Amino acid sequence: MLYFERKFRKKGFTFIIGVDEAGRGPLAGPVVAAAAFLSTYRFQNRIDDSKKLTPTQRENAFHEIIQKSLFGIGVVNEKIIDRLNIAVATRIAMEEAIRKLSEKLPRCQEGDIHVLVDGDIRPFIHLSCTNIIRGDGRSKSIACASIIAKVTRDRIMSIYDTVYPRYGFLRHKGYPTKSHKLAIKKFGPSRIHRTTFCSV
């Protein structure tokens, strides 16, 4: 999972940043993006696409990653998603995550950074950037960003579960499961539901 990191280091980039998001598909809650620069590529916990890990594996990996990386997180709420659409909202979250991380990089100039982004959404940034399809399973930097984004969003949805307990956010995190759709049908959408999504 280090092919892309090594490739761009050989091209002279000092900081290889991985970027990924969580929450494009749910009917409720924010989209969260994370950007990660790894100080080491050696981890005791399994580092992979966050969707391939169990919740316990993700939490364990998350705690190790934040000790061994610099990172930034961007969160865009459901109101902005409804107003702009999910693609634009995802791009904004990615840009926020990259900006927050860039501010932490020591003695860094724009030409020192190369950004690896999972999927086909390209953030509007003045940095060298490569999109990688299924990048969370092909780049360790993106995989770490994937885990940070997923764990962060899951924690947000767990908090929302205490505010809106009738919808079961703790179980499905806002994704369009059968039980979630039935709850929306029974109780109507909550304040954190994305009203522009067809199922709401």
N, C-alpha and C positions, 0 to 999 in steps of 0.2 A: 504493500500500500504506500510505497515511498517513491514510485516512479516519477510522479509529477514534481514532488519536492526536490528530488535530485536533479531532474531535468532543468528546472529553473534556477537552482543554485549554480549549476554549471554555466548558466547564461549570465551570471553575475549578480543576481538578486540576493540581497541579504536577508530579507524578511519574506517568507512564504506564508501567506495567510489563507486559511480555509474558511469558507462561508457556507452556511446552510440555514434552512428555516424549518419551522414546525408550525402546523396549523393552517395550511391552505384549504384543506378539505372540510373542516368542521362547520356545523351550522351555528355555532356560538363561540364567543370568546375571541381573543386576539390572535394575530399571526406574530410569531416570535422568530427573530433571526439571531444568529450568533456568528462571530468572527473569532478565530483562534490562531495564535502564533505559538508554536510549540518550542519550548526550550530544550526538549529532548524527545526522541522518538521511541524511547524505551518505557513501557508501561507494564505493570504487574497485572492490571485488569484487562479484560478483553476490550479492544477498541475496534468498533465496526459500525456499520449503518445502525443507527439507534433503533430502527424497527426490527432488527434481528436480535436485539437484546431483551432480556426480561427486565421488568421494573427494578429488581434488585441489582442486576448487572449494570443497568444504566446509572443507578444511584452511586454504586461503588466506583464506576468509571468516572462519573462526574466529579466526585471528590478528589480523585487522583489528578484528573485533567486540570482542575482549577489550581492545583498546587504546582503543576509543571508547565503552565502556559500563561500567556497574557491573553485576555479575551475582552470582547465587547458584546453587549446584548442590545438589540433593538426590539421594541414592542409597539405594535400598531393595533389599536383597539377596533372593535366591531363597527363603531360609528364611522370611522374613517374608511374601513373596508366597504361599507355600504355606500359611502359618498363617492369613492374613487374607483372601486373594484379591487378584487383580491390580487391581481397581478401588480398593479401600481402600489398597493399597500405592502406587498411582499418586498418590492424593490426599495421602498422607503425604509422598511425595517432593516434590510440588508445594509443600506447606506448608513443608517444610524449605528449599527453594530460595527461597521468598518471604521467610521469616524471615531467612535469611542475607543476602539483598539488602537488606532493610529496615534492617538494622543498619548498612549502609554509606551510607545516604542522609543527606545533611547537613540538619540542622535540620528534621527531618521529623516530622509528626504524622499520625495515621491518616487524618484527613480530607483530607490532601493527596494521597493515593495512590488511583489507580484501576488495577485489575488486569485485563488482557485475557488470557483463558485459551483455548487452542485446544481445540475439541471440547466435549463435554458433561459432563465431570467438573468439579465445583465444589469447590475446596478449602475446608475449614472455617477461614475467616479472618475477622477483624473488620475487613475492608476492603471498599470498594466494588469490585464485580467484575462483569465481563461475559463470558459464554461466547460464542465465535465458532466456528461450524462451519466447518471448513477454514480456520481462522484463520491457519495458517502460510503460506497463499498470499494472505492479505488484509490482514495487519498486519505492518509491518516489525519491530515490537518482538517479536511472536510468532515471526516467521521467524528472527530472531537467536537467540531462546531455543531454537528448534528445532535450529539449527545447533550451538549450544553443547552441548545435550543429546546430539545424535547423535554428535558428535566425541568427547565425553567417554566415552560408552558404548562406542563402537568401540575406543577405546584400552584400556578395561578388558577387553574381550573379546580384544583382541590379547595382553594379558598372560596371560589365561587359556589362550590357545592354546599358550603355552610350558609351562604346567603340565599341560594335558590335550591333548597334540598329536594324539591319535588321532581327535578329533572334528571337526577342521577349523574351529574357531571364527574363525580369521583370515579365512576366506572368507565364511562365512555369518552370523557374529556371533551365533549361537545361534538363528537363525530356522529354521522347519521345512522346510528344503530336503530333497530326496530323499536326498542324500549324508549329511546330518545324521541323518535317520531311520534310514538303513541302519547308520550308526555306532553309534547307540543300540541297535539290534537286535543288533548284533554284540558290542559291548563292555558293554552295560548303561549305565544313567545314571551320570554322574559326580556329584561332590558339589555341583556348581553347577547341575545340572538341576532344573527345577521339577517335582517329583513329582506335583503335582496336575493338571498339564496332561495332557490325554487321550492325547497321543502318547507320553508317557514311561511 
